[in-house]
Amino acid sequence: MVDTAMKIYGPYTRRDGRKHVIIYDGITRRTMSYPKFLLQKFLGRELTKNETADHINNNFTDDRLENLQVLTRGDNIRKSFPGKETLRFECPVCHFFFQREARYYRHNQISQGKTGPFCSRQCAGRYNAGVLE
């Protein structure tokens, strides 16, 4: 990984607060994230193209080895974007229980002042027509 003829410059802090190092082998220079560099040095191998250095506590300024882990790219994406928040409702017309994503409920209820939520368009139509069963 790191040859003795290579020079390591840094770590330097970017404008967004993340750190990187510059690796110079006498001919070419390449930039690498500081957490990735630390993990590669600790493991004694290079990370594969499918592996990333991840901060366990999601604080990218905390570059302690105890806070770094190797994740696949897919696992890192799943960690960064957790599942959608869902809410459970009861339809005011047919009293059926159903789930909706919270973002749709909040948008309709708060910004537009709509009634509901309803389990279907049919129940919304019945409510608006005043034909409650």
Sequence and secondary structure as in RCSB ss.txt:
>XXXX:A:sequence
MVDTAMKIYGPYTRRDGRKHVIIYDGITRRTMSYPKFLLQKFLGRELTKNETADHINNNFTDDRLENLQVLTRGD
NIRKSFPGKETLRFECPVCHFFFQREARYYRHNQISQGKTGPFCSRQCAGRYNAGVLE
>XXXX:A:secstr
   TT EEEEEEE TTS EEEEEE SS EEEEEHHHHHHHHHHTS   TTEEEEETTS TT   GGGEEEEEHHH
HHHHHS    EEEEE TTT  EEEEEHHHHHIIIIIT      SSHHHHHHHHHT   
